[in-house]
Amino acid sequence: MSSYEEIDNEISEISDELKCHPDQIGYARRGELYGQRALVAMQNNNAYLTESSLRTAVKDYSVALEEGDRDQLAKAEWYQQRGTLYKLLAGVLPAGNSRSSALQEALRDFSNTLLIMHITPAMMFARAEVRLALGMYESAIDDYTSAIPSSDNKLKIDSLHGRSEAWLSLHDNKSAYADLSTAIQASITSHEGLDVKQLARLLYSRAKVAKLINNFDSCLADVSKALQLVPDFVEALEMRASVCYSLGMLMFGS
């Protein structure tokens, strides 16, 4: 990824060109650069620069989309890019109206993208993530379901994991457990190689569901497997301690 200096130099050049010859492609390109700048700022834990760069990127894509007619594929790409930026912006904003508004804008842009372009699993997954964050659980399940047949194994696993979160929010523990079991199997048998951290996170998530239905044996088994993979997995360590404490209380009738 480029450095701040390289990105800012490109932004400066495009800004000079836009003063003389404003056009959609120029604004979209500058919006893309501000988006890259935001990602660099995010990696450097610079919250202020992340948010300001994301907001500026959104503005540039908005200008590009408003400036007259453009071929539909370009518009779809810009809607998708702006939706991604709004989703990232929501991730750095505190809970409240501003975060909700950013998610709503992301949802609108992803939906506009899907109206124009061929539906892809990646696009359905992106919209599902936003719908999940907005509490639109049934709609999120529909989108995750559309993304699951993806040939990209990681996307398939992430979609199953996301759908399990939606099922849990609807108090359907059985469906959540089934999705996580399928995701775990897909992770173990992946031709792309075992992602240890991903598998540990899936096992932990299934352990949470097992705990909810008071299946403590399965919960402990999954947590122990997760800790074998990632020994310093803090949440798993805390869950194992909590379950062992609960079992001790039950054993002694307290």
N, C-alpha and C positions, 0 to 999 in steps of 0.2 A: 504494500500500500504506500502511496506517495506521502511525502512529509507535508506539514503545514505550509512551508515555504513554496514548495512546488505547486501545491493546489492553489495557494493565494496568488501566485504569479499567473497561473492560467485564468483564474477568476478575473484578475485585473485586465488581462488582455481581452477577454470576452466582453467585459464591462465597457471597455473603450470602443469596441466594435459596435456594441448595442447602442451607444450614444449616437453614432452616425447612421447605423443601419439596423434598427430594431426588427427582429424577426423571431418567429416561433422556435426555430431550431436553436438559435442562440440562447434564448431564455431556458429552454429545456436542458441544453448542455451546461449552462451555469448552475441550474438547479441540481443537476447530477453532481457537479463539483462540490457544491455546498453540502450535498448529502455525504460525499466522501470525507469532507472536512469534519462533519459531525461524527462519522465513524472513528476517525483518528482521535477526536476529542474524547469520545466514549472510551476508547482503549486507554487513554491517559487520565481517565477519571476527572475530566474537566466538565462538570455539570453545566456551567453557564455557557461555555462555548458549544457544547452539544445541543442544548436547547435553542440557542440563538441561530446556529447553523441550520438546524432542522426547520425552524420557522421561515428562514430566508429561502431555503430550498423549496418549501411548499409554495411560497409566494411566486417564485420563478416558474414553477410548473403550472401554477394557476394562470399566470399571464400567457404562457405558451398555449394553454388549452382555450383561452378566451380569444386569442388573436386570429379571428377568421377561420376559414376551413382548412382542414388538413386531411391527409388520407387516414382512413379508419384505423389501420394498423399502428400508425404513429400515435394516434389519440389513445388507443388501447394501452400502448406501452407507457404513455405519460400518466394515464389514470392509474396504472399499476404502480408506477414509481412513486406517484404522489400518495397513493394509499399506503405503500410501505413506509414512507416518511411519516405519515400521520400515525401509523402503528408504532413506529419507533418513538415518536414524540409522546404518545400516550404512556409509553413505558418509562419515561423520565419525569412525568408530571405526577404530583401527589394525587391521591384519590379525591374526586370531587367533580364539579361541573366541567372544568377545563379538560380533564382526562377523558370524561365521558364524551365530550364534544369531539375530541380528536379521534376517538374510537368510532363515533358515528360517521365522521368524514372518511375514515379508512374504509368502513363498510360500504359507504356510498361509492367510493372510487373502485373498490374491488368488484362491486356489482356492475358498475358501468363497464369495467374491463370485460367481464363475462358476457355482457350483452353484445359486445363487438367481436371479440375473438373466440376462437375454438376453446372450449372448456378443457382445462388441463388439471390433473390431480394437484399440482403445486398451487395453482390459483384457488382451487376449492379448499385446500388446507389453509391457505392464508386467510380466506374469508371465515373459515370455521374458527380459527384462533380469535379473530375479532368478535365473532358472535358469542363465543364462550366467555370472553372477557366482559361482554355486555349483558351476560345473563340470559342470552337467547338460546337456551340449551337444546330445545327440539330442533331448531334451525341449524345449530352447530353440529348436532348428530347427523343431520342430512348431508351437510357438506363434508364432514369427516368420512362418512360412508362412501361418498363419491370419490374421495382421495385414496381410500384404502387399496383399491386394485392397482395402484401405481407399480411400475416395474422397478422403481427406486425403493430398495428395501428400507432405507432409513426413513424415507417419507411415509412408507406404509406403517412402520413401527411407531413413528411420531403421531400418525393419524389415529392408530389404535389407542395409544396412550391418551391423546386428547379426547377421544370419544369416551374413554373410561371416566375422565373427569366430568364430562357432561352427564353421563349416566349416574355418577355419584351425586351430582347436584340435584338430580331428579329422584334420589333415594332408591335407585335401581342397583343395588349392590351386586346382584347376581350377574347382570350384564357387564358391569364394570370389571368384575373378577374374570369373566370369560374373555373380555377384550385384552386384559393384561396378560392372561395366560397365553393367548395367541401371540401377543407382542413378544413375550419372553421366549417362546419357541422360535419365532422368526429371528430374534436376536442371536440365539444360540446357534442356529443353523445357517446364519448369513454367509453367503459366498464372498462377501466383501471383507470378511474378517471380524472377529469378535471385538465389539466396542465395550470394554469392561465397565466404564463409567455409566454408559447407557443401560447396560444390563443390571447393574447395581441399583440404578434409579427405578427401573421397572419392578425389580424384586421388592424394593422398599414400598412402592406404590401398592403392589398387591398385598404386602403385609399390612398396610393401613386398612385395606378393605377387609382382610381376614380379621383384624382386630375389631372392626365395626360389627361384625357378625359373631363376635366372641369365639372365633376359631383360633385360639391362642397357640395351638400346636403348629398350625400352618403359618401363623404370623411369625413365630420364633424361627421356624425353618427358613422362611424367606429372608428374614433379617440377618440370620447367621450366614446365609449364602452371600448376601449383599456385603457383609463385613469381611468375608473371605476375599472378595474381589477388591473392595476399597476399605481397608482397615480403619481409616480415619473419617469415615462417613458419619458425621456428627448426628444427623437426624436418626440414622439407624441405631447408633449407640444409645441415644436417648429413648427410642422406642423399645429396644431390648430391655433396658433398665426398667421402664414403665411396666412392661408386660410381666417381667419377672417379679416385680413388686406386687402387681395385682394377683398373680398366681399364688404368691406367698400368703397374701391376705386371705384368699379363698381357701387355701389349704388349712390355715389355722382358724378359719371361721370368723375372722375379724370383720 
